[in-house]
Amino acid sequence: MKRGLVIGKFMPLHKGHIALIAFAAQHCDELIVSMSYTDADPIDGHLRFSWIREQFGSAPKIKPHIIKDDFDDETLPLEDRTRIWAQKMKAVYPLIHVLISSESYGPPFARHMNAQHICFDALRQQVPVAATAIRNRPLTHWDFIPAHIQPFFLKKICFYGPESTGKTTLAIKMARHYHTAYVPEAARDLLTSNAFSETDIIAIGRLQHQYIQEQSQTANRLLFCDTDAITTAIYSQLYLNHVPAVIYELEKQTRFDLYLLLDIDTPWVADPLRDQGHRRKEMLQLFEQALQQRQLSYQKISGSYHQRETLIKSIIDQLLQSW
């Protein structure tokens, strides 16, 4: 049996890595894909390894392995570093016959492994991307990220604030404008009035979280959310004088990259679930204080509906240049 080896941090796995591994698999009977990690990695090692296993789960020739990187010494010259790597690989894996890489470490590493080296696309002409570039600007390099990994890098934008400020309309419009998905307000799918219980508020929180998870799987770069768990907590406190602990736990599970706090300088439009029209200023203060208490950054959006739409597009377009 001819056994091959590909190593990497795969932080994250991207289409360049996938092309490398597919190429490597053509040159051996069994391919070990060794993913190294440390506890200080910016992306959790076990999450990254799950991405690799999901990508190659149907390829019996490819054998993903995870190894803690507690043996490398970046202060050493490449020749000495690769000698240490080879010692570790020989101790952990069966006999390796061929090493496949796109990096300068390939030839010395293969020599220390007593293996043949095969180089793949060293100039990155086939798939011109690097993992560092993806981590720094994932939306710019979106098309190089496998579909099952894209939800991790999705930028979530929350339309946030009191009743009747245009959150739903703006979420839908922005999703259409940026060709992506939006998350509706779960409360409107569960309630017909504001006479609700703690059981209801927990159901709302869980359904809102479920909606976010579901829409994240198909969203394109951006996900626009009509409300969040903080909003659920505010209304729970307002109507029940209590916030169930599960709502705070759900809040921790979703991080928003941008909060848009909608001001109350729009006409009040009543409906069966809106009954705080007489307290709009007070409600706005509650919403803003909740962000400030959590030290979350936000943009306050005022003006007519058209002015809001124009301003929000301007803010997002500017952020897309750095995302």
MOVEN-V7503 format. One line per field, one symbol per residue. psi: psi as a letter, one per 40 degrees, with the letter a starting at -180 (. if undefined). burial: b if it has 24 or more other C-alpha atoms within 12 Angstrom, else e. Layout:
psi = ???
burial = ???
This chain:
psi = hhhihhiidfgihadddddddddddeeidhhhhhhiiieeiehhdddddddddddedegddhghihhhgfeigeeiidddddddddddddddiihhdhhhieieedddddddefiihhhhfdefddggiiddddddgdddfdeehideddddehhhhhhiaiifeedddddddddddefaiihihddeedieiegiiddddddddddddddddddddeigdihhhgiadddddddddddefihiddddddddehhhehhhhhiefiihhiidehefdefddddddddddddddefhiihhhiaiddddddddddddddddde.
burial = eebbbbbbbbbbbbbbbbbbbbbbbebbebbbbbbbbeeeeebebbbbbbbbbebbeeeebbbbbbbbbeebeeeeeeeeebbbbbebbeeebeebbbbbbbbebbbbbbbbbebbbbbbeeeeeeeebbbeebbebbbbbbebbbbbbbbbbbbbbbbbbbbbbbbbbbbbbbbeeeebbbbbbbbbebeeeeeeebebbbbbbbbbbebbbebbbbbbbbbbbbbbbbbbbbbbeeeeeebbebbbebbeebbbbbbbbbbbeeeeeeeeebebeeebeebbebbbebbeeeeeebbbbeeebeebbeebbeebeeeeeeb
